[in-house]
Amino acid sequence: MTYQAKLIAGGKIVIPAELRKALGFQTGDSLVLEREGDSIVIKTYAQVVREVQKEFRTMVGEGYSVDQFLAERRADWGEE
């Protein structure tokens, strides 16, 4: 589906209500804009965090935990 928005004073863009609702954007959400060539991709900060977490999970494995990470760091620092 295609939506139309207008760039207004101060560089503000109003995202149509139907699109905001469909994407789950809420008032006050932090949005991240990524440039892809001549296009812009808009994501919530939460979406970006989930994408990064997913990427790290592929690198360290599904069962890896923050506690394991901290234990490894402490061992590296000689604290255990």
N, C-alpha and C positions, 0 to 999 in steps of 0.2 A: 504494500500500500504506500502511496505517496502522500506526504504532508507538506504544507507550506508554512513558512515562518518568515517574519520580517525582522531585519536588523534595525533597531531603533537607536536613539541617541545614547551615547556612552558605550556602544558596542554590545548592547543587550539584545538577546534573542528570546522571544517568548515561544516556548515549546507548546504546541496545541494540546489542550486538556486530554483529548482522546488518546494521544500518543503517550503523554505522561502517565496516564492511568494504565495503559497497556504495558508500559515498561516498568511500572512500579516506582516511578520517580515521585518523591514526596517533597513538600515544601521544606526547605532547609537542608536537603541532601547536598553533600559535596559531590560535584561532578568533575570527571576527568575528561579532558578533550585530547584525543590522539590524532595526529596528522597522518594520513595514509595517502601519499601522493597529493592529489588535488582535492581530497575529501577529508572530512572530519568525522571521527567516531566518538560518540559521547557515551560514557559509562558512569555509573555511580562509583564512588570510592570503594564501597563494599564489593562491587563486582570485580574491581581491580585486585583487591585483597584476596578474594576467592581464586582468581586466576593465578596469582603469584603462589598461593598456598598449594594449588593443584600442581603447578610446575615443580615446586620444591618436593612435593610428595613423590613425583616421578623420579627425582634424583636420590632421595634418601630412603624411600620405601614407605609403604602404607602404615606400618606399625610404629614408626619412629615418633617419639614424643618430645615435648619440651623438657621433661625431666631427664630423658636420656641425653639430650643436647647439653643441658647444664652439667650433668655428671661428667660428660666427656671434657667440657671446658675446664671444670674444676680439676680433673685429672691432669689435663695439659698444664695447668697453672701450679700443680703440686699441692692442691688444697685438699685432696682426699687421701 
